[in-house]
């Protein structure tokens, strides 16, 4: 996925300006303090905006889930066949289906939504599932921020 998002670019630019400012001996102490405060405030504001948007996405998803658990469960757990162009998209999360012959991919609502979040530089969303019942089926319990696995998953 492309890490060059708008929020990241702005944050990187502020960090770069801070470094340039601190490395510039011709800037007066008062001017340096004023500019440092400005750039540090911008960085903090961008970080807070990112966190606020992430919390709002999760809140809206959980609200929709509470209003119609069956509909949201169905939207989240169903997938549709998609072509290789969508599978190659730099943001949309798609899975390759094995062991079918040829290239066969499936897209889900959560994969499409996480593609949008990724493009915006926001944390991805994960679905919370129940433990499988006696028939091997799990139920959607709600949504949370995605935490990448700490260990490599073996296939």
C-alpha positions as CSV (number, residue, x, y, z in Angstrom):
1,X,0.0,0.0,0.0
2,X,1.1,3.5,-0.7
3,X,2.2,5.3,2.5
4,X,2.3,8.7,0.8
5,X,-1.0,10.0,2.0
6,X,-2.1,13.6,2.3
7,X,-1.8,13.6,6.2
8,X,1.5,11.9,6.0
9,X,2.9,14.3,3.4
10,X,1.8,17.3,5.5
11,X,3.3,15.8,8.7
12,X,6.6,15.0,6.8
13,X,6.7,18.5,5.5
14,X,6.3,20.0,8.9
15,X,9.0,17.7,10.3
16,X,11.3,18.7,7.5
17,X,10.7,22.4,8.1
18,X,11.4,21.9,11.8
19,X,14.7,20.3,11.0
20,X,15.7,23.0,8.6
21,X,14.7,25.6,11.2
22,X,16.8,24.0,13.9
23,X,19.8,23.6,11.6
24,X,19.7,27.3,10.5
25,X,22.0,29.4,12.6
26,X,20.8,32.7,11.1
27,X,17.3,32.4,12.6
28,X,16.9,34.4,15.8
29,X,16.0,32.6,19.0
30,X,12.6,34.3,19.3
31,X,11.8,33.6,15.6
32,X,12.9,30.0,16.0
33,X,10.7,29.4,19.1
34,X,7.8,31.0,17.4
35,X,8.2,28.8,14.2
36,X,8.9,25.7,16.3
37,X,5.6,26.2,18.2
38,X,3.8,26.6,14.9
39,X,5.1,23.5,13.3
40,X,4.8,21.4,16.4
41,X,1.2,22.6,16.7
42,X,0.6,21.6,13.1
43,X,2.0,18.1,13.7
44,X,-0.1,17.7,16.8
45,X,-3.2,18.9,15.0
46,X,-2.7,16.5,12.1
47,X,-2.2,13.6,14.5
48,X,-5.4,14.5,16.4
49,X,-7.3,14.9,13.1
50,X,-6.2,11.4,12.1
51,X,-7.2,9.9,15.5
52,X,-10.6,11.7,15.5
53,X,-11.5,10.6,12.0
54,X,-10.5,7.0,12.9
55,X,-12.7,7.0,16.0
56,X,-15.6,8.5,14.0
57,X,-15.4,5.8,11.3
58,X,-15.5,3.1,14.0
59,X,-18.3,4.8,15.8
60,X,-20.4,5.0,12.6
61,X,-19.8,1.4,11.8
62,X,-20.8,0.3,15.3
63,X,-23.9,2.5,15.2
64,X,-25.0,0.9,11.9
65,X,-24.3,-2.5,13.3
66,X,-26.5,-1.8,16.4
67,X,-29.3,-0.6,14.1
68,X,-29.3,-3.7,11.9
69,X,-26.9,-6.5,13.0
70,X,-28.1,-8.9,10.3
71,X,-27.6,-6.5,7.4
72,X,-24.2,-5.4,8.6
73,X,-23.1,-9.0,9.3
74,X,-24.2,-10.0,5.8
75,X,-22.4,-7.0,4.2
76,X,-19.2,-7.7,6.1
77,X,-19.0,-11.5,5.7
78,X,-20.0,-11.8,2.0
79,X,-17.5,-11.3,-0.8
80,X,-17.8,-11.0,-4.5
81,X,-15.6,-12.1,-7.3
82,X,-13.4,-9.3,-8.7
83,X,-11.0,-8.9,-11.5
84,X,-7.2,-8.6,-11.4
85,X,-7.3,-4.8,-11.9
86,X,-9.1,-4.4,-8.6
87,X,-6.8,-7.0,-6.9
88,X,-3.8,-4.9,-8.1
89,X,-5.2,-1.6,-6.7
90,X,-2.7,0.0,-4.4
91,X,-5.3,0.6,-1.6
92,X,-8.2,-1.8,-1.9
93,X,-7.7,-5.0,0.2
94,X,-8.6,-8.1,-1.9
95,X,-7.8,-11.8,-1.3
96,X,-6.8,-14.4,-3.7
97,X,-8.9,-17.5,-3.5
98,X,-6.9,-20.8,-3.4
99,X,-6.8,-23.5,-4.7
100,X,-9.0,-22.5,-7.7
101,X,-7.2,-22.7,-11.1
102,X,-6.2,-19.4,-12.5
103,X,-6.3,-16.1,-10.8
104,X,-9.5,-15.7,-8.8
105,X,-10.0,-12.8,-6.3
106,X,-12.7,-11.8,-3.9
107,X,-13.5,-8.3,-2.6
108,X,-15.4,-7.5,0.6
109,X,-17.0,-4.4,2.0
110,X,-14.4,-4.1,4.7
111,X,-11.6,-4.5,2.1
112,X,-13.0,-1.7,0.0
113,X,-13.6,0.5,3.1
114,X,-10.0,-0.2,4.3
115,X,-8.8,0.9,0.9
116,X,-10.4,4.3,1.3
117,X,-9.0,4.6,4.9
118,X,-5.6,3.6,3.7
119,X,-5.6,6.2,0.9
120,X,-6.5,8.9,3.5
121,X,-3.7,7.8,5.8
122,X,-6.1,6.6,8.5
123,X,-5.9,3.4,10.6
124,X,-7.6,0.4,9.1
125,X,-10.8,-1.1,10.6
126,X,-11.1,-4.7,11.8
127,X,-14.2,-6.7,12.4
128,X,-14.7,-8.3,15.8
129,X,-16.0,-11.9,15.4
130,X,-17.4,-14.3,18.0
131,X,-15.8,-17.7,18.5
132,X,-17.2,-20.2,16.0
133,X,-20.4,-22.0,17.1
134,X,-21.0,-25.7,16.9
135,X,-21.5,-25.4,13.1
136,X,-18.3,-23.5,12.6
137,X,-20.0,-20.1,12.0
138,X,-18.9,-16.9,13.7
139,X,-21.0,-13.8,14.2
140,X,-20.0,-10.2,13.8
141,X,-19.7,-8.5,17.2
142,X,-18.7,-5.0,16.1
143,X,-15.7,-3.0,14.8
144,X,-12.4,-1.8,16.1
145,X,-9.1,-0.3,14.9
146,X,-7.0,-2.9,13.1
147,X,-3.9,-4.1,14.8
148,X,-1.4,-5.8,12.5
149,X,-0.3,-9.2,13.7
150,X,3.0,-9.2,15.6
151,X,4.1,-12.6,14.2
152,X,4.1,-13.6,10.6
153,X,1.1,-15.7,9.7
154,X,2.2,-19.0,8.0
155,X,0.0,-20.4,5.2
